[in-house]
Every structure is written in C-alpha cells, then in structure tokens.
Amino acid sequence: MQQEAFANTEDFGGPDIVAVSGNNARPGIDPPYARYELGKPYDEMFAPDGRPRLPYAALDARLSTLSLEELNRRQQACEQSFLHQGITFTVYSDNQATERIIPTDLLPRIVTAKEWDRIERGLTQRILALNLFLRDIYSDGRVLKDGVVPRTMIYGSKHYRREMRGLPVPHGAYVNICGSDLVRNEAGDFVVLEDNLRVPSGVSYMLANRDVVRRAFPAVFRTMGVRPIEHYPLELLATLRSLAPFHEDVSIAILTPGVFNSAYFEHAFLARQMGVELVEGRDLLVNDNVVYTRTTSGLKRIDVIYRRIDDDFVDPLIFREDSSLGVPGLFNAYRAGNVMIANALGTGVADDKAVYAYVPRLIRYYLAEEPILENVETFLCREEKSLKHVLANLDKLVVKAVGESGGYGMLVGPHASQAEREDFARKLKADPDNYIAQPTIQLSTAPTFVGGGVEARHVDLRPFILHGSETKIVPGALTRVALKRGSLVVNSSQGGGSKDTWVLNQ
C-alpha cells in the first residue's frame, strides 16, 4: 500500500493594500468584494484602480447581483458534484486525513485569446526543443560536446537512463504529455515556472472544473465565448495511437500504481473517457517480448502503455528490483519495439529543475529561435557565485531540489523560520548540485470564493501539451490556487485547490 501511494507524486514585506470599491455595494445585498485586497502582485480581475478588467466585466456584473447566500449555495453544489463523482486527491502531509475531495473554486479564471495565442506558440516551441534535447542526449550528445549544457549535470542526474541510449522513439517524441506551470510576472505577462515531463497530473480536474463551473454560471459562460476543452480525451487518445507503427486496432492501456495512488481518480477517469484498459502491473505479463493483459476472455495484447508510474517502478528486472508495481520484462518488450510507452523512459532528465535554467539556450541551439515564453530568473547552486548569493539571501528566495516535484524538497525563504533557513543552508552546502533557487515570485491573484465573500488568492496555470505525430494544446488549463490568505503554495498534494480556466475566443 505504501509503495502504491508513493510510486509517483504527480503532480510552489506586506503588500500595499487597496480596497476594491465599485457598483457592488447595493441595498439589501452584501458586497461580495468587501474583503478583496489588491496588493503588489498582478491581479487577474481588477486593475490597480479597482476597476474590473474588460475580460472580467461580464462575470463582475453577474457577481454583483448575487447574495453571499446564493454564492455559497452554488459553491456547495460544485463541491457536492465532486463528492458524488469521487474526485479526490491524497494529501500525504496532512495528519488529519489522507484522501479528500480536491478543493474547487466557484469562480473561473479568464485568459484572453491574445494571451492564449502566445502561450500556445511558446509551449509548442518549448516541447519541440525539449524533445530534440532528449533525442540528442540519448544518441550523439552533440549538445554536451558543444558545451551548451554541462555533461556532468546530465550524466549525474538520477533521472538519466543509460538503458535508453540508442533506442528509437516514435516521431522523436520522448515527451508525449506535458504539463508546464506558468505564472504571471509583475507586468502581467506569462512566464514559465517549471516543466513537468514525467507523469504530469491534473487534466481530469481541468475537465471536472469546467463541468461544474459552466453549470454554476450558464448565462455568463454562453455569452463570453469560452473555447471548449471537452475533446481533450479524444486528442490524448489520438496522440497515443500515433505512437504505434500501425494506426488500426491499436490496443492502449493506462498503467496505474493502484487505488492508493494520489491521482488514481484521474487514471480511472481518463481510461473511462478514452475507452481503454486501466491496468496495474499485476494485470500485465510479457511473453516472447510481447505485452499482454489478463481479461475474462483470455490474454489481450497491449500496443501502447500510458504509464502513470515513475521510471524506477516500471520493470523490476531493469530498475528497482523491489517494485511490485511494474511488469517484469516490460523494458525488453519496449526495446524490441513491441510496445510503446508514453512518456518515454528517461524523460525526467529534462524535467530536472537545473536543466530548466538551460531551456532558453536549448531553444536557440536546436530551433535557432528566441524563446517566446521567458523563464523565471534561476540561480544554479552548483555554481560557486550563485551559491554564495543564495546563502546570503535565503530569506528572499525559493530554493528547490532539482529532482523533486509536487512542492517537496523546497524552502520558501520569506515564509520560513530562521531555524528552517539555517537547516536548509546546511543542506545546500553539503550538496549544492542538488538545488536551484529563484526569486520569491508574487504569483498573480485571482478572485476566489472563500465562504465569506470573494477574495484575492494566488494562482498559477498548468496547460497540457500533447506531442506525437503533431503537437496539440487544448484551449484550457488547470488553474491551481493557494486557498490560504497570503500563501504561495498551490500544489494539490499540499492542500491547494483548483479552478476552471476560461480561454476566450476573442
């Protein structure tokens, strides 16, 4: 049970306060924005003068006509829908409860067509460069010979898989499903915070949020021209099918660690939506380098596996021999070309937060283009000058372990105690190669219903990119929200919530 739960973690000075005022304080109606605070971060809904931004005008007009009681009723309806569907996420750090309904917010986050166009072009550029990088380091290593990326950083990464060297990958697409995390800078422009290239989660919550929020504000949804996202499962299915050398009668399975995994709901949801097999390692067997699943009518061949477990657990004959989650012989079947695996093994080396700092250089190196989406400023602690800067400014920086995800192995300097910072400083000095640091980003804020009204809460954005024979990005994303006032931690695995993201046609 413990192994199933932790097989992967799928899955971040006080402000100048300005009270928002407007036309929402009306007789007999509690103003929903009474406790809304505008500070230094970019606010998605309100301009600095307190006026609603144009994309939010229709939503603001509707909210101004609703009482807090009615907003509470609609929020509860959203939560009841999640409860009835069993939409859950496991919070391992919570001593009170392990599995809970993932918090969802009633109010959508809005992205304009112009903003989305830039995001789409930037993420397409990014995934192309990252796939070229992966193909390169598992073949000729030209990028390492040319000194663009340090050789020791790649070969020393715990996610580099020597077993993948020289193996062909369909369409050169090592990363087939990616979820990159974006944030707004102070100017309101989206920048990339990190890439999630191994087993990114959250797309089921994106789809579930759309379902409940569309029903909460049906008239606003219709009039605003929101782009559809319901076709994502079909796009994912097409991407997985494109990995097989033949495109008819392709048999696909989602490999899950099991019901105790944090994102099991998503695994089951996607399997149901795509009409494919949902299997655990014990359901599969390999015979003569061909993978089969056990069914009530006998053995059925599997051609493509969408794996939701980390590399270490995939095949106990090659990787962790104590893994009960994988399939003995699976890697040999993969090496023989008899089964395709998405994402390819070894993609985690490009998921490394140290490699993240080099992505703009990789875009220039492989595509001869300037990055459309910028990175957040990043300090590599492996570099002596950067390490000194980080140690001297731990109270101002966010420090992250390069191979971790889900918000684990990190220090949020401004929110940490002196003792916590001192303890982390010792870790940095002992193993500087394992850490990077970034300025504390004042994540943009978006309106969030918190029971007593609408308040500003910090958010990020996770669009999902599909890459096989072509690149596809469904016009929507998972907006993760830090539910505690002032918190910057949006990860679902650490108590964050989510909200619907409306990408507009215009």
C-alpha positions as CSV (number, residue, x, y, z in Angstrom):
1,M,0.0,0.0,0.0
2,Q,2.8,2.4,0.9
3,Q,4.6,1.7,-2.3
4,E,1.5,2.3,-4.3
5,A,0.9,5.6,-2.6
6,F,4.3,7.0,-3.2
7,A,5.1,5.4,-6.6
8,N,4.9,8.9,-8.0
9,T,4.0,12.4,-6.8
10,E,2.1,13.6,-9.8
11,D,1.6,16.5,-9.7
12,F,5.1,26.2,-5.5
13,G,7.1,42.7,3.4
14,G,3.4,43.1,3.4
15,P,1.6,44.4,0.4
16,D,0.2,47.8,-0.1
17,I,-3.5,47.3,0.4
18,V,-6.1,49.0,-1.8
19,A,-9.7,48.2,-1.0
20,V,-11.8,47.4,-4.1
21,S,-14.8,49.6,-4.5
22,G,-17.4,49.7,-7.3
23,N,-21.0,49.2,-8.0
24,N,-21.4,46.1,-6.0
25,A,-22.5,47.7,-2.6
26,R,-26.2,47.8,-3.2
27,P,-29.1,47.9,-0.6
28,G,-30.0,44.5,0.7
29,I,-27.1,42.7,-0.9
30,D,-23.8,42.0,1.0
31,P,-21.0,43.3,-1.3
32,P,-19.1,40.2,-2.4
33,Y,-15.8,42.1,-2.6
34,A,-15.9,43.6,0.9
35,R,-12.7,41.8,1.9
36,Y,-10.9,41.8,-1.5
37,E,-7.4,43.2,-1.2
38,L,-5.2,44.5,-4.0
39,G,-1.5,44.3,-3.3
40,K,1.7,44.3,-5.4
41,P,1.1,41.2,-7.4
42,Y,-0.8,41.4,-10.7
43,D,-4.5,40.9,-10.1
44,E,-6.3,39.0,-12.8
45,M,-9.7,40.6,-12.3
46,F,-9.0,44.2,-11.1
47,A,-6.8,46.9,-12.4
48,P,-4.8,48.8,-9.8
49,D,-7.5,51.5,-9.6
50,G,-10.0,48.8,-8.5
51,R,-12.0,48.8,-11.8
52,P,-12.7,45.3,-13.3
53,R,-10.5,44.4,-16.3
54,L,-12.5,44.1,-19.5
55,P,-12.4,40.3,-19.8
56,Y,-14.0,40.0,-16.3
57,A,-16.7,42.6,-16.9
58,A,-19.5,40.2,-17.5
59,L,-18.5,38.0,-14.5
60,D,-18.3,41.0,-12.3
61,A,-21.7,42.2,-13.4
62,R,-23.2,38.8,-12.6
63,L,-21.5,38.5,-9.2
64,S,-22.8,42.0,-8.2
65,T,-26.4,40.7,-8.4
66,L,-25.8,37.6,-6.2
67,S,-26.0,37.5,-2.5
68,L,-23.4,35.7,-0.4
69,E,-26.0,33.1,0.4
70,E,-26.6,32.3,-3.3
71,L,-22.8,32.2,-3.9
72,N,-22.5,29.8,-1.0
73,R,-25.2,27.6,-2.4
74,R,-23.5,27.4,-5.8
75,Q,-20.1,26.7,-4.3
76,Q,-21.7,23.8,-2.3
77,A,-23.3,22.5,-5.5
78,C,-19.8,22.4,-7.1
79,E,-18.4,20.5,-4.1
80,Q,-21.3,18.1,-4.0
81,S,-20.8,17.3,-7.6
82,F,-17.1,16.5,-6.9
83,L,-18.1,14.4,-3.9
84,H,-20.6,12.3,-6.0
85,Q,-18.1,11.7,-8.7
86,G,-15.4,10.7,-6.2
87,I,-13.0,13.4,-7.4
88,T,-10.3,13.1,-4.7
89,F,-6.6,13.7,-4.2
90,T,-4.3,12.3,-1.5
91,V,-2.6,14.8,0.8
92,Y,0.3,12.9,2.4
93,S,1.4,15.7,4.6
94,D,-1.9,16.0,6.4
95,N,-2.1,14.2,9.7
96,Q,-5.8,14.6,10.0
97,A,-7.0,13.0,6.8
98,T,-5.3,11.3,3.8
99,E,-7.8,11.2,1.0
100,R,-10.1,14.2,0.5
101,I,-12.2,15.9,-2.1
102,I,-9.9,18.2,-4.1
103,P,-11.0,21.8,-3.3
104,T,-12.6,23.5,-6.3
105,D,-13.4,27.2,-6.6
106,L,-16.7,28.5,-7.9
107,L,-15.2,31.4,-9.9
108,P,-13.4,30.9,-13.2
109,R,-10.0,32.3,-14.2
110,I,-10.1,34.1,-17.6
111,V,-7.4,34.2,-20.3
112,T,-7.8,36.3,-23.4
113,A,-7.4,35.0,-27.0
114,K,-4.3,37.1,-27.4
115,E,-2.7,35.7,-24.2
116,W,-3.5,32.2,-25.2
117,D,-2.0,32.5,-28.6
118,R,1.3,33.5,-27.0
119,I,1.1,30.6,-24.5
120,E,0.3,28.1,-27.3
121,R,3.1,29.2,-29.5
122,G,5.6,29.4,-26.6
123,L,4.7,25.9,-25.3
124,T,4.8,24.4,-28.7
125,Q,8.3,25.8,-29.2
126,R,9.3,24.6,-25.8
127,I,8.2,21.0,-26.2
128,L,9.9,20.7,-29.6
129,A,13.2,21.9,-28.1
130,L,12.9,19.6,-25.1
131,N,12.2,16.6,-27.3
132,L,15.2,17.4,-29.5
133,F,17.3,17.7,-26.4
134,L,16.2,14.3,-25.2
135,R,16.8,12.6,-28.5
136,D,20.3,14.3,-28.6
137,I,21.5,13.2,-25.1
138,Y,20.3,9.6,-25.7
139,S,22.2,9.5,-29.1
140,D,25.1,11.6,-30.2
141,G,25.2,14.0,-27.3
142,R,26.0,16.9,-29.6
143,V,24.6,19.5,-27.1
144,L,27.1,18.2,-24.5
145,K,30.0,18.1,-26.8
146,D,29.3,21.7,-27.8
147,G,29.3,22.7,-24.1
148,V,25.7,24.1,-24.2
149,V,24.8,22.0,-21.2
150,P,27.3,20.6,-18.6
151,R,28.0,17.0,-19.3
152,T,28.2,16.2,-15.5
153,M,24.8,17.7,-14.9
154,I,23.1,15.3,-17.4
155,Y,25.1,12.1,-16.7
156,G,24.9,12.7,-12.9
157,S,21.2,13.2,-12.9
158,K,19.3,10.4,-11.1
159,H,16.7,10.6,-14.0
160,Y,19.2,9.9,-16.8
161,R,18.6,6.3,-18.1
162,R,21.6,4.8,-19.8
163,E,19.3,2.0,-20.9
164,M,17.6,4.4,-23.3
165,R,20.8,5.2,-25.3
166,G,20.3,4.5,-28.9
167,L,16.7,3.4,-28.7
168,P,14.4,4.8,-31.4
169,V,11.3,6.7,-30.2
170,P,8.3,7.2,-32.4
171,H,8.4,10.7,-34.1
172,G,11.3,11.5,-31.8
173,A,8.7,12.3,-29.2
174,Y,10.1,11.3,-25.8
175,V,7.6,13.6,-24.1
176,N,4.0,12.9,-25.2
177,I,2.1,14.5,-22.4
178,C,3.5,17.6,-20.7
179,G,2.1,20.0,-18.1
180,S,4.1,23.2,-17.9
181,D,3.5,25.6,-15.0
182,L,3.2,29.2,-15.9
183,V,2.9,32.3,-13.7
184,R,2.4,36.0,-14.5
185,N,5.2,38.5,-13.8
186,E,4.6,41.9,-12.4
187,A,3.8,43.2,-15.9
188,G,1.1,40.6,-16.3
189,D,2.9,38.5,-18.9
190,F,3.0,34.8,-18.5
191,V,6.4,33.2,-17.9
192,V,7.4,29.5,-17.3
193,L,8.0,28.4,-13.8
194,E,8.8,24.8,-14.5
195,D,8.1,21.9,-16.9
196,N,6.5,18.6,-15.8
197,L,7.6,15.9,-18.3
198,R,7.4,12.6,-16.4
199,V,3.8,11.9,-15.3
200,P,2.1,15.3,-15.0
201,S,-1.3,15.2,-13.4
202,G,-4.4,17.5,-13.2
203,V,-6.1,17.3,-16.5
204,S,-9.1,15.4,-15.1
205,Y,-9.6,18.3,-12.6
206,M,-9.4,20.8,-15.5
207,L,-12.3,18.9,-17.2
208,A,-14.2,18.4,-13.9
209,N,-13.9,22.1,-13.0
210,R,-15.3,23.1,-16.4
211,D,-18.3,20.8,-15.9
212,V,-19.4,22.3,-12.5
213,V,-18.5,26.0,-13.2
214,R,-20.3,26.0,-16.5
215,R,-23.4,24.9,-14.7
216,A,-22.8,27.5,-11.9
217,F,-22.8,30.4,-14.4
218,P,-24.5,29.1,-17.6
219,A,-25.5,32.5,-19.0
220,V,-22.1,34.1,-18.4
221,F,-20.4,31.1,-20.0
222,R,-22.6,31.3,-23.1
223,T,-22.2,35.0,-23.7
224,M,-18.4,35.1,-23.1
225,G,-17.5,32.8,-26.0
226,V,-15.4,30.3,-24.0
227,R,-13.4,27.8,-26.0
228,P,-14.3,24.1,-25.4
229,I,-12.0,21.6,-23.8
230,E,-14.2,18.5,-23.6
231,H,-12.4,16.9,-26.6
232,Y,-9.1,16.5,-24.6
233,P,-9.6,12.8,-24.0
234,L,-10.1,12.2,-27.8
235,E,-6.9,14.3,-28.5
236,L,-5.0,12.2,-25.9
237,L,-6.3,9.0,-27.5
238,A,-5.2,10.2,-31.0
239,T,-1.7,11.1,-29.6
240,L,-1.3,7.7,-28.0
241,R,-2.5,5.9,-31.2
242,S,0.0,7.8,-33.3
243,L,2.9,6.2,-31.3
244,A,2.1,2.7,-32.7
245,P,3.6,1.8,-36.1
246,F,0.1,0.9,-37.3
247,H,-3.0,3.0,-36.6
248,E,-5.8,0.5,-36.8
249,D,-6.9,-1.7,-33.9
250,V,-4.3,-0.2,-31.5
251,S,-4.8,-1.6,-28.0
252,I,-4.0,1.0,-25.3
253,A,-3.7,0.7,-21.6
254,I,-3.2,3.2,-18.7
255,L,-0.7,1.7,-16.2
256,T,-1.6,2.9,-12.7
257,P,0.1,2.2,-9.3
258,G,-3.3,1.4,-7.9
259,V,-6.2,2.8,-5.8
260,F,-3.9,4.2,-3.1
261,N,-2.0,6.5,-5.5
262,S,-2.7,10.2,-5.1
263,A,-4.1,10.6,-8.6
264,Y,-5.9,7.4,-9.0
265,F,-9.2,9.2,-9.8
266,E,-7.5,10.7,-12.8
267,H,-6.2,7.4,-14.1
268,A,-9.6,5.8,-13.9
269,F,-11.3,9.0,-15.4
270,L,-9.0,9.1,-18.4
271,A,-9.3,5.3,-19.1
272,R,-13.1,5.6,-19.0
273,Q,-13.2,8.7,-21.2
274,M,-10.9,7.1,-23.8
275,G,-12.4,3.7,-23.6
276,V,-9.1,2.0,-22.9
277,E,-7.9,-0.6,-20.4
278,L,-6.9,0.6,-16.8
279,V,-4.4,-1.9,-15.5
280,E,-2.0,-2.4,-12.7
281,G,1.4,-4.2,-13.0
282,R,-0.1,-7.4,-11.8
283,D,-2.6,-7.4,-14.7
284,L,0.1,-7.5,-17.3
285,L,2.6,-10.1,-18.4
286,V,5.3,-10.3,-21.0
287,N,5.7,-13.4,-23.2
288,D,8.3,-13.5,-26.0
289,N,8.8,-9.7,-25.6
290,V,5.1,-9.0,-26.2
291,V,2.9,-7.4,-23.5
292,Y,-0.5,-8.9,-22.7
293,T,-3.2,-8.0,-20.2
294,R,-5.3,-10.6,-18.5
295,T,-9.0,-10.5,-19.3
296,T,-12.0,-12.7,-18.5
297,S,-11.8,-14.0,-22.1
298,G,-8.1,-14.6,-22.1
299,L,-4.9,-12.7,-22.9
300,K,-5.2,-9.5,-24.9
301,R,-2.2,-7.8,-26.5
302,I,-1.3,-4.2,-25.5
303,D,0.4,-2.0,-28.0
304,V,0.7,1.3,-26.2
305,I,1.0,2.0,-22.4
306,Y,0.3,5.4,-21.0
307,R,2.2,4.9,-17.8
308,R,1.4,6.8,-14.6
309,I,4.3,5.5,-12.6
310,D,7.9,6.7,-12.4
311,D,10.7,5.0,-14.2
312,D,12.0,3.3,-11.1
313,F,8.9,1.2,-10.8
314,V,8.3,0.2,-14.4
315,D,10.3,-3.0,-14.6
316,P,11.8,-4.8,-11.6
317,L,14.3,-6.7,-13.9
318,I,15.9,-3.4,-15.0
319,F,15.2,-0.8,-12.4
320,R,14.1,-1.2,-8.8
321,E,14.0,-4.9,-8.1
322,D,11.7,-4.5,-5.1
323,S,9.0,-2.9,-7.3
324,S,5.6,-4.7,-7.2
325,L,4.0,-2.0,-9.4
326,G,5.8,-2.7,-12.7
327,V,5.9,-5.6,-15.1
328,P,8.9,-7.9,-15.3
329,G,10.2,-7.9,-18.9
330,L,8.4,-4.7,-19.9
331,F,11.6,-2.9,-20.8
332,N,12.8,-5.7,-23.1
333,A,9.4,-5.6,-24.9
334,Y,9.8,-1.9,-25.2
335,R,13.4,-2.2,-26.5
336,A,12.2,-4.8,-29.1
337,G,9.6,-2.3,-30.4
338,N,6.6,-4.4,-29.5
339,V,5.1,-1.9,-27.1
340,M,5.2,1.9,-26.9
341,I,5.4,3.7,-23.6
342,A,4.3,7.3,-23.0
343,N,6.1,9.2,-21.8
344,A,9.3,7.5,-22.8
345,L,11.6,6.4,-20.0
346,G,14.3,8.8,-19.1
347,T,12.4,12.0,-19.8
348,G,12.9,13.1,-16.2
349,V,16.4,14.3,-17.0
350,A,14.8,17.2,-18.9
351,D,12.3,17.6,-16.0
352,D,15.2,18.4,-13.8
353,K,15.0,22.0,-12.4
354,A,18.6,22.6,-13.2
355,V,18.0,21.8,-16.8
356,Y,15.1,24.2,-16.7
357,A,17.5,27.0,-16.4
358,Y,19.1,26.0,-19.8
359,V,15.8,25.7,-21.8
360,P,16.1,29.2,-23.4
361,R,19.6,28.2,-24.6
362,L,18.2,24.9,-25.9
363,I,15.6,26.7,-27.9
364,R,18.2,28.9,-29.5
365,Y,20.5,25.9,-30.1
366,Y,18.0,23.5,-31.7
367,L,15.5,25.8,-33.3
368,A,17.6,29.0,-33.9
369,E,14.7,31.0,-32.4
370,E,14.3,33.3,-29.4
371,P,12.1,31.9,-26.6
372,I,8.5,33.1,-26.9
373,L,7.9,32.5,-23.2
374,E,10.6,33.5,-20.8
375,N,11.9,31.6,-17.8
376,V,11.9,32.8,-14.2
377,E,15.3,34.0,-13.1
378,T,17.1,30.9,-11.8
379,F,20.3,30.5,-9.7
380,L,22.2,27.2,-10.1
381,C,23.7,26.4,-6.7
382,R,26.3,24.2,-8.4
383,E,27.9,27.5,-9.5
384,E,30.0,29.0,-6.7
385,K,29.0,32.6,-7.3
386,S,25.3,31.6,-7.3
387,L,25.6,29.5,-4.2
388,K,27.1,32.4,-2.3
389,H,24.3,34.7,-3.5
390,V,21.6,32.1,-2.4
391,L,23.1,31.5,1.0
392,A,23.2,35.3,1.6
393,N,19.6,35.7,0.5
394,L,17.8,32.7,1.8
395,D,15.2,35.0,3.4
396,K,14.2,36.3,-0.1
397,L,14.5,33.2,-2.3
398,V,12.6,30.0,-3.0
399,V,15.1,27.0,-3.1
400,K,14.1,23.8,-4.8
401,A,15.6,20.3,-5.1
402,V,16.3,19.7,-8.8
403,G,14.8,16.2,-9.0
404,E,11.7,16.7,-6.8
405,S,8.1,17.7,-7.8
406,G,4.8,18.4,-6.1
407,G,6.3,21.1,-3.8
408,Y,8.5,18.7,-1.9
409,G,12.2,19.4,-1.0
410,M,11.8,23.1,-1.2
411,L,12.2,26.2,1.0
412,V,10.1,29.3,0.7
413,G,12.5,31.7,2.3
414,P,10.3,34.6,3.3
415,H,7.8,32.2,4.9
416,A,10.4,30.0,6.7
417,S,11.7,30.4,10.2
418,Q,15.3,31.3,10.9
419,A,15.9,27.7,12.1
420,E,14.4,26.3,8.9
421,R,16.6,28.6,6.8
422,E,19.7,27.6,8.8
423,D,18.9,23.9,8.4
424,F,18.4,24.3,4.6
425,A,21.7,26.2,4.4
426,R,23.5,23.1,5.7
427,K,21.8,21.0,3.0
428,L,22.9,23.5,0.3
429,K,26.5,23.5,1.4
430,A,26.5,19.7,1.6
431,D,25.0,19.1,-1.8
432,P,24.9,22.3,-3.9
433,D,24.4,20.4,-7.2
434,N,21.0,19.2,-6.0
435,Y,19.5,22.7,-5.7
436,I,18.4,25.7,-7.6
437,A,17.0,29.0,-6.3
438,Q,14.6,31.6,-7.7
439,P,13.3,34.9,-6.5
440,T,10.1,34.7,-4.5
441,I,7.5,35.2,-7.2
442,Q,4.5,37.2,-6.2
443,L,2.1,34.9,-8.1
444,S,-0.8,36.8,-9.6
445,T,-4.0,36.8,-7.7
446,A,-7.5,35.9,-9.0
447,P,-11.0,36.2,-7.4
448,T,-11.7,33.2,-5.3
449,F,-14.9,32.5,-3.3
450,V,-13.9,31.6,0.3
451,G,-17.3,31.4,2.1
452,G,-17.4,34.9,3.5
453,G,-17.1,36.6,0.1
454,V,-14.8,37.0,-2.9
455,E,-11.1,37.4,-2.0
456,A,-7.8,37.5,-3.9
457,R,-5.8,34.3,-3.9
458,H,-2.5,33.4,-5.6
459,V,-2.8,31.2,-8.7
460,D,-0.6,29.6,-11.3
461,L,-1.5,28.0,-14.7
462,R,-0.9,24.5,-16.0
463,P,-1.8,24.0,-19.7
464,F,-1.4,20.4,-21.0
465,I,0.6,19.8,-24.2
466,L,0.2,16.6,-26.3
467,H,3.0,15.7,-28.7
468,G,3.1,12.7,-31.0
469,S,2.9,12.9,-34.8
470,E,1.9,16.5,-34.2
471,T,1.6,19.0,-31.3
472,K,-1.8,19.8,-29.8
473,I,-2.8,22.1,-26.9
474,V,-6.4,22.1,-25.8
475,P,-7.5,25.7,-25.1
476,G,-7.8,25.4,-21.4
477,A,-5.7,24.7,-18.3
478,L,-5.7,23.7,-14.7
479,T,-5.5,26.8,-12.6
480,R,-4.2,25.9,-9.2
481,V,-5.0,28.2,-6.3
482,A,-3.5,28.8,-2.9
483,L,-6.5,28.7,-0.7
484,K,-4.9,30.2,2.4
485,R,-4.7,34.0,2.5
486,G,-1.2,35.1,1.6
487,S,0.0,31.5,0.8
488,L,2.0,30.8,-2.4
489,V,1.6,27.0,-2.2
490,V,-0.8,25.9,-4.9
491,N,0.1,22.2,-5.1
492,S,-2.9,19.9,-4.7
493,S,-0.6,17.4,-2.8
494,Q,-0.1,20.1,-0.2
495,G,-3.6,21.4,0.3
496,G,-4.0,23.8,-2.7
497,G,-7.2,23.9,-4.8
498,S,-8.2,24.4,-8.4
499,K,-10.5,26.5,-10.6
500,D,-11.8,26.5,-14.1
501,T,-9.8,28.4,-16.8
502,W,-11.8,30.1,-19.5
503,V,-9.9,30.8,-22.7
504,L,-11.9,33.3,-24.7
505,N,-12.5,33.3,-28.5
506,Q,-11.6,37.0,-28.7
